[in-house]
Amino acid sequence: MSSSISRWQFFLIGVVGTAGNALVLYAVFASKQHKKHALIVNQNVLDLFGSFFLTIVFILRLCYIRLTGVLGYWLCIVIFGEYFVWVGTNGSTFNLAIITVDRYLKVVHPVWSRKYLRPRVIHCAMLSAWLASILYNTAMIFKTSAVIDGHCLSYLFYDAE
C-alpha cells in the first residue's frame, strides 16, 4: 500500500477545510466579534479561500480536460497549477506572521501597541498578506509553468540563473 495521498483524500481535505472555516466565520460574525479580531477573520477567510479552491481543483482533475491554446494555458495556470490554492495557503502563512508580530507587540510593548496599532494599520497588514501572496504566486506560476502535449506542467521549469 502506498503512503502517498490520493486525489480523493485531497478532495476530502478541501471539503472539510471549507466547511470548518465557513462555520468559524459564521460563528465570529454571528457573535459580532469580527471587528475585534480582524486578523483572525482574515486568517479564516484565507484558509476558506484555499480550501474552497482545493476542492474545485480536485473536482476538475477527475475530468479529463485536454489543454490547448490560450484557454488551455490559462486553465493550466489558474486551475491545474493550483494558483488560487497557493494564494490562500501562502497568504495564510503571511497572515500568521502578522498575527505573531501583533501579539508580540501587544504583550511586550502594550503602550506602543495601543498608540500605533490602529484599525487602519491592521487593515493594511491584512491587505499586505493578500498582496504579497498574489505577487509571489503570480511570479512563480508564470515563470515555471507550461502546457506540453495537452498536459499542464506547473512549477516545473526553473531558470538556472
Backbone as ProteinMPNN parsed JSONL, in Angstrom:
{"seq_chain_A": "MSSSISRWQFFLIGVVGTAGNALVLYAVFASKQHKKHALIVNQNVLDLFGSFFLTIVFILRLCYIRLTGVLGYWLCIVIFGEYFVWVGTNGSTFNLAIITVDRYLKVVHPVWSRKYLRPRVIHCAMLSAWLASILYNTAMIFKTSAVIDGHCLSYLFYDAE", "coords_chain_A": {"N_chain_A": [[0.846, -1.184, 0.0], [0.573, 2.178, -0.853], [2.015, 5.164, 0.545], [1.361, 7.663, -0.27], [-0.782, 10.52, -0.739], [-4.019, 10.308, -2.028], [-6.058, 11.581, -4.762], [-8.695, 11.732, -3.918], [-8.422, 11.99, -1.186], [-7.228, 14.53, -0.984], [-9.372, 15.987, -2.002], [-11.249, 15.504, 0.041], [-9.946, 16.758, 2.2], [-10.099, 19.4, 1.284], [-12.918, 19.78, 1.278], [-13.602, 19.412, 4.006], [-11.996, 21.43, 5.133], [-13.129, 23.701, 3.916], [-15.779, 23.606, 4.921], [-15.282, 23.71, 7.72], [-13.907, 26.196, 8.063], [-15.844, 27.938, 7.051], [-17.831, 27.572, 8.949], [-16.572, 28.561, 11.276], [-16.21, 31.249, 10.512], [-18.902, 31.991, 10.27], [-19.693, 31.745, 12.965], [-18.073, 33.715, 14.18], [-19.007, 36.078, 12.964], [-21.725, 35.929, 13.664], [-21.579, 36.21, 16.429], [-20.754, 38.75, 16.558], [-18.05, 39.442, 16.781], [-16.254, 40.017, 14.846], [-15.141, 42.523, 14.292], [-13.441, 43.039, 16.389], [-11.494, 41.123, 16.147], [-9.972, 41.213, 13.665], [-7.676, 40.262, 12.269], [-7.773, 37.525, 12.798], [-10.168, 36.853, 11.572], [-9.414, 37.436, 8.931], [-7.482, 35.44, 8.64], [-9.088, 33.138, 8.694], [-10.636, 33.626, 6.414], [-8.687, 33.525, 4.398], [-7.885, 30.832, 4.706], [-10.322, 29.57, 4.143], [-10.65, 30.371, 1.474], [-8.406, 29.091, 0.254], [-9.029, 26.373, 0.834], [-11.529, 26.044, -0.422], [-10.84, 26.382, -3.14], [-9.075, 24.267, -3.378], [-10.823, 22.13, -3.268], [-12.292, 22.634, -5.639], [-10.255, 22.376, -7.594], [-9.576, 19.641, -7.381], [-11.972, 18.445, -8.023], [-12.188, 19.165, -10.704], [-9.945, 17.856, -11.659], [-10.74, 15.26, -11.771], [-12.064, 15.055, -14.118], [-11.197, 14.579, -17.508], [-9.464, 16.929, -19.145], [-8.316, 18.21, -22.026], [-5.729, 20.333, -22.612], [-5.411, 23.066, -24.659], [-4.221, 25.731, -26.69], [-4.778, 29.241, -25.884], [-6.777, 29.313, -23.9], [-6.387, 26.816, -22.731], [-3.826, 27.161, -21.667], [-4.337, 29.176, -19.727], [-6.161, 27.796, -18.081], [-4.436, 25.848, -17.179], [-2.61, 27.414, -15.69], [-4.267, 28.764, -13.771], [-6.182, 26.896, -12.708], [-5.28, 24.059, -12.811], [-2.669, 24.431, -12.091], [-2.961, 25.132, -9.539], [-3.14, 27.747, -8.601], [-4.875, 29.538, -7.116], [-5.209, 28.035, -4.817], [-2.655, 28.089, -3.734], [-2.355, 30.841, -3.401], [-4.143, 31.284, -1.295], [-2.958, 29.58, 0.651], [-0.256, 30.524, 0.957], [-0.824, 33.183, 1.566], [-2.117, 32.789, 3.971], [0.022, 31.91, 5.512], [1.631, 34.227, 5.527], [-0.16, 35.915, 6.862], [-0.292, 34.653, 9.357], [2.252, 35.23, 10.317], [1.982, 37.985, 10.583], [-0.01, 38.094, 12.564], [1.459, 36.992, 14.647], [3.44, 38.969, 15.079], [1.752, 41.082, 15.801], [0.617, 40.093, 18.213], [2.932, 39.834, 19.748], [3.732, 42.535, 19.953], [1.559, 43.535, 21.405], [1.882, 42.275, 23.844], [4.592, 42.673, 24.706], [5.136, 45.358, 24.198], [2.911, 47.12, 25.218], [1.942, 49.801, 25.531], [2.967, 51.207, 23.31], [1.734, 49.657, 21.362], [-1.044, 50.146, 21.779], [-1.056, 52.812, 21.092], [-0.163, 53.006, 18.383], [-1.09, 50.814, 16.816], [-3.604, 50.983, 15.176], [-6.927, 50.475, 13.75], [-6.656, 51.032, 10.998], [-3.976, 50.426, 10.464], [-3.958, 47.691, 11.006], [-5.736, 46.815, 9.017], [-4.248, 47.479, 6.738], [-2.137, 45.703, 7.098], [-3.509, 43.288, 6.807], [-4.291, 43.491, 4.122], [-1.758, 43.508, 2.979], [-0.924, 40.87, 3.376], [-2.543, 39.486, 1.564], [-1.776, 40.744, -0.878], [1.021, 40.237, -0.987], [1.021, 37.467, -1.199], [-0.376, 37.096, -3.622], [1.322, 38.433, -5.463], [3.747, 36.973, -5.157], [2.955, 34.316, -5.866], [1.997, 34.724, -8.463], [4.299, 35.518, -9.83], [5.795, 33.158, -9.548], [4.217, 31.075, -10.774], [3.879, 31.842, -13.476], [6.484, 31.923, -14.434], [7.327, 29.308, -14.232], [5.701, 27.402, -15.454], [4.092, 25.431, -18.036], [2.269, 24.297, -20.946], [2.36, 21.244, -22.372], [1.898, 19.092, -24.996], [-0.863, 19.001, -24.411], [-0.937, 18.645, -21.681], [-0.685, 19.902, -18.392], [2.094, 21.345, -16.979], [3.134, 22.447, -14.173], [5.021, 24.626, -12.05], [7.489, 23.569, -12.762], [9.526, 24.313, -14.53], [12.446, 25.912, -14.09], [14.651, 28.685, -14.146], [18.174, 28.549, -14.535], [19.653, 30.632, -13.744]], "CA_chain_A": [[0.0, 0.0, 0.0], [1.358, 3.398, -0.987], [1.791, 6.143, 1.612], [1.038, 8.963, -0.844], [-2.165, 10.942, -0.581], [-4.731, 10.214, -3.3], [-6.859, 12.746, -5.136], [-9.894, 11.752, -3.086], [-8.055, 12.497, 0.134], [-7.094, 15.986, -1.145], [-10.73, 16.491, -2.125], [-11.84, 15.46, 1.38], [-9.304, 17.833, 2.971], [-10.692, 20.641, 0.805], [-14.31, 19.874, 1.73], [-13.596, 19.606, 5.465], [-11.442, 22.757, 5.376], [-14.13, 24.694, 3.518], [-16.884, 23.57, 5.884], [-14.802, 24.166, 9.027], [-13.635, 27.634, 8.044], [-17.125, 28.631, 6.883], [-18.507, 27.512, 10.253], [-15.892, 29.501, 12.174], [-16.565, 32.604, 10.073], [-20.296, 32.215, 10.658], [-19.736, 31.951, 14.418], [-17.454, 35.003, 14.502], [-19.914, 37.149, 12.542], [-22.964, 35.836, 14.443], [-21.308, 36.716, 17.775], [-20.334, 40.146, 16.375], [-16.658, 39.575, 17.214], [-15.405, 40.175, 13.67], [-14.42, 43.795, 14.307], [-12.41, 42.971, 17.424], [-10.484, 40.129, 15.775], [-9.89, 41.316, 12.206], [-6.619, 39.394, 11.739], [-8.25, 36.138, 12.895], [-11.152, 36.725, 10.495], [-8.635, 37.36, 7.696], [-6.869, 34.107, 8.611], [-10.12, 32.18, 8.306], [-11.011, 33.892, 5.022], [-7.606, 32.967, 3.562], [-7.979, 29.368, 4.77], [-11.537, 29.195, 3.407], [-10.315, 30.595, 0.069], [-7.538, 27.998, -0.185], [-9.745, 25.091, 0.918], [-12.546, 26.026, -1.461], [-10.219, 26.149, -4.443], [-8.529, 22.907, -3.363], [-11.96, 21.285, -3.638], [-12.585, 22.855, -7.058], [-9.171, 21.808, -8.404], [-9.607, 18.176, -7.432], [-13.172, 18.054, -8.778], [-11.855, 19.291, -12.124], [-8.93, 16.862, -12.04], [-11.409, 13.991, -12.028], [-12.45, 15.103, -15.52], [-10.06, 14.728, -18.399], [-9.562, 18.138, -19.951], [-7.104, 18.404, -22.831], [-5.413, 21.764, -22.603], [-4.855, 23.562, -25.908], [-4.394, 27.144, -26.97], [-4.703, 30.238, -24.818], [-7.648, 28.875, -22.811], [-5.71, 25.705, -22.061], [-2.726, 27.718, -20.872], [-4.899, 29.841, -18.545], [-6.677, 26.754, -17.189], [-3.252, 25.253, -16.555], [-2.076, 28.343, -14.699], [-5.201, 29.125, -12.7], [-6.852, 25.756, -12.069], [-4.45, 22.874, -12.607], [-1.453, 24.869, -11.411], [-3.387, 25.388, -8.154], [-2.783, 29.132, -8.293], [-5.686, 30.078, -6.028], [-4.919, 27.256, -3.603], [-1.401, 28.605, -3.181], [-2.585, 32.212, -2.929], [-4.719, 31.126, 0.039], [-2.004, 28.945, 1.567], [0.846, 31.444, 1.256], [-1.413, 34.326, 2.257], [-2.349, 32.334, 5.34], [1.325, 31.909, 6.179], [1.986, 35.638, 5.758], [-1.065, 36.452, 7.876], [0.133, 34.101, 10.654], [3.403, 36.025, 10.744], [1.457, 39.284, 11.016], [-0.666, 37.858, 13.852], [2.529, 36.792, 15.626], [4.014, 40.284, 15.39], [0.712, 41.823, 16.516], [0.533, 39.575, 19.597], [4.183, 40.202, 20.405], [3.688, 43.957, 20.292], [0.554, 43.75, 22.448], [2.375, 41.758, 25.127], [5.885, 43.228, 25.085], [5.084, 46.819, 24.108], [1.473, 47.426, 25.221], [1.66, 51.23, 25.349], [3.237, 51.49, 21.901], [0.716, 48.953, 20.602], [-2.305, 50.891, 21.871], [-0.898, 54.112, 20.445], [0.11, 52.951, 16.95], [-1.77, 49.748, 16.069], [-4.982, 51.381, 14.926], [-7.579, 49.621, 12.747], [-6.108, 51.293, 9.667], [-2.717, 49.676, 10.36], [-4.334, 46.269, 10.945], [-6.302, 46.57, 7.689], [-3.12, 47.496, 5.797], [-1.416, 44.439, 7.284], [-4.332, 42.241, 6.188], [-4.162, 43.665, 2.677], [-0.399, 43.128, 2.57], [-0.86, 39.404, 3.308], [-3.136, 39.102, 0.283], [-0.956, 41.23, -1.995], [2.296, 39.51, -1.025], [0.748, 36.129, -1.707], [-0.725, 37.187, -5.046], [2.528, 38.78, -6.226], [4.686, 35.85, -5.124], [2.447, 33.184, -6.641], [1.923, 35.098, -9.873], [5.661, 35.44, -10.365], [6.232, 31.755, -9.598], [3.476, 30.21, -11.696], [4.102, 32.208, -14.874], [7.867, 31.618, -14.816], [7.685, 27.896, -14.093], [4.654, 26.513, -15.965], [3.894, 25.327, -19.478], [1.393, 23.237, -21.43], [3.072, 20.448, -23.377], [1.061, 17.988, -25.495], [-2.167, 18.987, -23.753], [-0.796, 18.387, -20.247], [-0.196, 21.041, -17.63], [3.302, 21.121, -16.186], [3.273, 23.679, -13.389], [6.131, 24.696, -11.098], [8.454, 22.578, -13.213], [10.614, 24.922, -15.293], [13.146, 26.954, -13.353], [15.869, 29.181, -14.785], [19.396, 28.217, -13.788], [20.349, 31.894, -13.453]], "C_chain_A": [[0.888, 1.243, 0.0], [1.02, 4.386, 0.127], [1.432, 7.525, 1.059], [-0.458, 9.254, -0.693], [-2.84, 10.913, -1.947], [-5.528, 11.489, -3.563], [-8.105, 12.855, -4.271], [-9.588, 12.289, -1.692], [-7.837, 14.014, 0.096], [-8.474, 16.631, -1.253], [-11.401, 16.544, -0.76], [-11.248, 16.541, 2.287], [-9.895, 19.182, 2.571], [-12.118, 20.837, 1.309], [-14.372, 20.14, 3.232], [-13.052, 20.995, 5.812], [-12.425, 23.862, 5.032], [-15.261, 24.754, 4.536], [-16.449, 24.119, 7.247], [-14.557, 25.66, 9.078], [-14.91, 28.448, 7.846], [-17.883, 28.656, 8.206], [-17.88, 28.489, 11.247], [-16.23, 30.939, 11.794], [-18.005, 32.942, 10.436], [-20.39, 32.526, 12.157], [-19.163, 33.31, 14.815], [-18.378, 36.163, 14.121], [-21.214, 37.131, 13.343], [-22.778, 36.384, 15.854], [-20.823, 38.165, 17.756], [-18.919, 40.414, 16.908], [-15.717, 39.878, 16.054], [-14.64, 41.489, 13.652], [-13.292, 43.789, 15.327], [-11.248, 42.064, 17.026], [-10.304, 40.078, 14.259], [-8.825, 40.393, 11.616], [-7.028, 37.916, 11.777], [-9.3, 35.883, 11.809], [-10.424, 36.607, 9.152], [-7.968, 35.994, 7.552], [-7.885, 33.061, 8.155], [-10.574, 32.387, 6.868], [-9.95, 33.323, 4.076], [-7.657, 31.44, 3.551], [-9.208, 28.851, 4.028], [-11.292, 29.298, 1.905], [-9.476, 29.433, -0.466], [-8.242, 26.655, -0.197], [-10.8, 24.965, -0.17], [-11.929, 25.717, -2.822], [-9.501, 24.798, -4.509], [-9.624, 21.922, -3.774], [-12.255, 21.402, -5.128], [-11.532, 22.203, -7.951], [-9.298, 20.296, -8.501], [-10.911, 17.635, -7.998], [-12.844, 18.092, -10.266], [-10.791, 18.292, -12.569], [-9.531, 15.48, -12.269], [-11.88, 13.894, -13.477], [-11.183, 15.206, -16.363], [-10.298, 15.942, -19.277], [-8.237, 18.293, -20.693], [-6.884, 19.902, -22.992], [-4.742, 22.163, -23.912], [-5.115, 25.047, -26.021], [-4.281, 28.032, -25.736], [-5.566, 29.817, -23.631], [-7.017, 27.731, -22.026], [-4.569, 26.179, -21.177], [-3.26, 28.367, -19.601], [-5.524, 28.848, -17.577], [-5.523, 26.063, -16.459], [-2.733, 26.13, -15.429], [-3.006, 28.475, -13.506], [-5.767, 27.903, -11.976], [-5.874, 24.623, -11.772], [-3.093, 23.199, -11.985], [-1.706, 25.228, -9.953], [-3.027, 26.8, -7.692], [-3.555, 29.658, -7.082], [-5.489, 29.319, -4.719], [-3.673, 27.817, -2.931], [-1.495, 30.059, -2.749], [-3.165, 32.148, -1.514], [-3.731, 30.577, 1.049], [-0.866, 29.891, 1.944], [0.347, 32.71, 1.95], [-1.686, 34.004, 3.719], [-1.052, 32.329, 6.145], [1.782, 33.332, 6.491], [1.131, 36.232, 6.881], [-0.71, 35.911, 9.271], [1.346, 34.855, 11.193], [2.951, 37.392, 11.254], [0.768, 39.155, 12.37], [0.383, 37.699, 14.954], [3.15, 38.116, 16.045], [3.016, 41.117, 16.188], [0.624, 41.379, 17.975], [1.788, 39.928, 20.386], [4.144, 41.658, 20.856], [2.678, 44.24, 21.404], [1.042, 43.297, 23.817], [3.628, 42.497, 25.585], [5.88, 44.762, 25.102], [3.626, 47.296, 24.116], [1.149, 48.9, 24.994], [1.852, 51.617, 23.888], [2.143, 50.867, 21.03], [-0.616, 49.699, 20.622], [-2.234, 52.214, 21.102], [-0.847, 54.01, 18.917], [-0.655, 51.877, 16.174], [-3.266, 50.037, 15.977], [-5.607, 50.448, 13.88], [-7.028, 49.808, 11.334], [-4.805, 50.503, 9.456], [-3.005, 48.18, 10.233], [-4.899, 45.939, 9.558], [-5.218, 46.603, 6.607], [-2.303, 46.2, 5.894], [-2.185, 43.284, 6.648], [-4.217, 42.295, 4.661], [-2.78, 43.223, 2.195], [-0.233, 41.609, 2.521], [-1.424, 38.907, 1.98], [-2.234, 39.502, -0.886], [0.366, 40.492, -2.109], [2.096, 38.114, -1.597], [0.433, 36.148, -3.199], [0.511, 37.488, -5.892], [3.514, 37.62, -6.294], [4.215, 34.706, -6.012], [2.333, 33.498, -8.122], [3.306, 35.01, -10.515], [6.116, 33.988, -10.517], [5.531, 30.966, -10.694], [3.757, 30.557, -13.152], [5.516, 31.873, -15.327], [8.126, 30.12, -14.905], [6.674, 26.924, -14.684], [4.583, 26.54, -17.484], [2.877, 24.227, -19.758], [2.126, 22.534, -22.548], [2.217, 19.238, -23.724], [-0.261, 17.868, -24.74], [-2.129, 18.726, -22.263], [-0.178, 19.597, -19.555], [1.019, 20.627, -16.799], [3.577, 22.408, -15.42], [4.368, 23.523, -12.349], [7.239, 23.714, -11.474], [9.674, 23.191, -13.878], [11.222, 26.085, -14.536], [14.374, 27.391, -14.131], [17.066, 28.845, -13.897], [20.15, 29.468, -13.364], [20.294, 32.229, -12.006]], "O_chain_A": [[1.843, 1.334, 0.772], [-0.117, 4.439, 0.595], [1.222, 8.461, 1.831], [-1.276, 8.346, -0.541], [-2.295, 11.436, -2.919], [-5.651, 12.355, -2.697], [-8.525, 13.96, -3.927], [-10.419, 12.971, -1.092], [-8.217, 14.713, 1.035], [-8.721, 17.688, -0.671], [-12.059, 17.534, -0.437], [-11.975, 17.17, 3.056], [-10.163, 20.018, 3.433], [-12.486, 21.937, 1.721], [-15.124, 21.008, 3.676], [-13.592, 21.666, 6.692], [-12.545, 24.845, 5.764], [-15.656, 25.838, 4.964], [-17.173, 24.905, 7.858], [-14.957, 26.323, 10.036], [-15.045, 29.533, 8.413], [-18.51, 29.661, 8.543], [-18.597, 29.171, 11.98], [-16.508, 31.76, 12.669], [-18.293, 34.061, 10.862], [-21.083, 33.46, 12.561], [-19.708, 33.981, 15.692], [-18.511, 37.123, 14.88], [-21.755, 38.188, 13.669], [-23.707, 36.96, 16.421], [-20.519, 38.74, 18.802], [-18.64, 41.496, 17.425], [-14.507, 39.986, 16.254], [-13.573, 41.558, 13.042], [-12.286, 44.474, 15.138], [-10.135, 42.229, 17.525], [-10.466, 39.023, 13.645], [-9.051, 39.798, 10.562], [-6.667, 37.148, 10.885], [-9.315, 34.815, 11.197], [-10.782, 35.766, 8.327], [-7.9, 35.454, 6.448], [-7.575, 32.204, 7.328], [-10.87, 31.416, 6.172], [-10.286, 32.707, 3.065], [-7.49, 30.823, 2.5], [-9.147, 27.817, 3.362], [-11.684, 28.41, 1.148], [-9.791, 28.86, -1.509], [-8.074, 25.876, -1.135], [-10.951, 23.902, -0.772], [-12.443, 24.882, -3.568], [-9.339, 24.244, -5.596], [-9.373, 20.991, -4.538], [-12.447, 20.393, -5.806], [-11.866, 21.556, -8.943], [-9.144, 19.728, -9.582], [-10.962, 16.478, -8.415], [-13.18, 17.165, -11.004], [-10.745, 17.922, -13.742], [-8.903, 14.624, -12.892], [-12.073, 12.798, -14.004], [-10.214, 15.852, -15.964], [-11.242, 15.966, -20.067], [-7.183, 18.48, -20.085], [-7.763, 20.63, -23.454], [-3.659, 21.68, -24.244], [-6.111, 25.557, -25.508], [-3.762, 27.627, -24.696], [-5.142, 29.946, -22.482], [-7.105, 27.688, -20.798], [-4.367, 25.666, -20.076], [-2.718, 28.149, -18.518], [-5.429, 29.036, -16.364], [-5.626, 25.737, -15.277], [-2.449, 25.64, -14.335], [-2.582, 28.317, -12.361], [-5.821, 27.889, -10.746], [-5.665, 24.268, -10.612], [-2.446, 22.322, -11.414], [-0.781, 25.583, -9.223], [-2.657, 27.013, -6.537], [-2.956, 30.165, -6.133], [-5.592, 29.9, -3.639], [-3.639, 27.999, -1.714], [-0.792, 30.475, -1.829], [-2.723, 32.883, -0.631], [-3.671, 31.054, 2.182], [-0.549, 30.041, 3.125], [1.026, 33.247, 2.825], [-1.507, 34.85, 4.596], [-1.037, 32.7, 7.319], [2.262, 33.608, 7.59], [1.633, 36.957, 7.739], [-0.819, 36.639, 10.258], [1.448, 35.089, 12.397], [3.481, 37.895, 12.244], [0.941, 40.014, 13.234], [0.211, 38.211, 16.06], [3.361, 38.357, 17.233], [3.397, 41.787, 17.148], [0.563, 42.218, 18.874], [1.707, 40.282, 21.562], [4.481, 41.974, 21.997], [2.92, 45.096, 22.255], [0.658, 43.871, 24.836], [3.712, 42.905, 26.743], [6.548, 45.38, 25.931], [3.154, 47.826, 23.11], [0.165, 49.211, 24.322], [0.997, 52.278, 23.299], [1.683, 51.485, 20.07], [-1.246, 49.862, 19.577], [-3.228, 52.671, 20.537], [-1.431, 54.847, 18.228], [-0.847, 52.029, 14.968], [-4.077, 49.391, 16.639], [-4.891, 49.712, 13.201], [-6.944, 48.851, 10.565], [-4.575, 49.972, 8.369], [-2.366, 47.487, 9.441], [-4.574, 44.896, 8.99], [-5.276, 45.824, 5.656], [-1.839, 45.675, 4.883], [-1.59, 42.405, 6.025], [-4.065, 41.267, 4.002], [-2.654, 42.63, 1.124], [0.531, 41.109, 1.696], [-0.854, 38.018, 1.348], [-1.964, 38.694, -1.775], [0.791, 40.155, -3.214], [2.909, 37.638, -2.389], [0.924, 35.307, -3.951], [0.718, 36.858, -6.929], [4.054, 37.318, -7.358], [4.985, 34.185, -6.819], [2.552, 32.619, -8.956], [3.453, 34.485, -11.618], [6.752, 33.636, -11.511], [6.185, 30.261, -11.463], [3.864, 29.657, -13.985], [5.724, 31.567, -16.501], [9.058, 29.702, -15.591], [6.778, 25.722, -14.44], [4.955, 27.52, -18.13], [2.65, 23.344, -18.931], [2.476, 23.148, -23.555], [1.856, 18.453, -22.848], [-0.723, 16.761, -24.461], [-3.179, 18.597, -21.634], [0.739, 20.229, -20.08], [0.961, 19.676, -16.018], [4.177, 23.343, -15.951], [4.608, 22.431, -11.835], [7.853, 23.101, -10.601], [10.764, 22.625, -13.79], [10.585, 27.123, -14.36], [15.068, 26.557, -14.713], [16.972, 28.858, -12.67], [21.179, 29.373, -12.696], [20.829, 33.256, -11.589]]}, "name": "protein", "num_of_chains": 1, "seq": "MSSSISRWQFFLIGVVGTAGNALVLYAVFASKQHKKHALIVNQNVLDLFGSFFLTIVFILRLCYIRLTGVLGYWLCIVIFGEYFVWVGTNGSTFNLAIITVDRYLKVVHPVWSRKYLRPRVIHCAMLSAWLASILYNTAMIFKTSAVIDGHCLSYLFYDAE"}
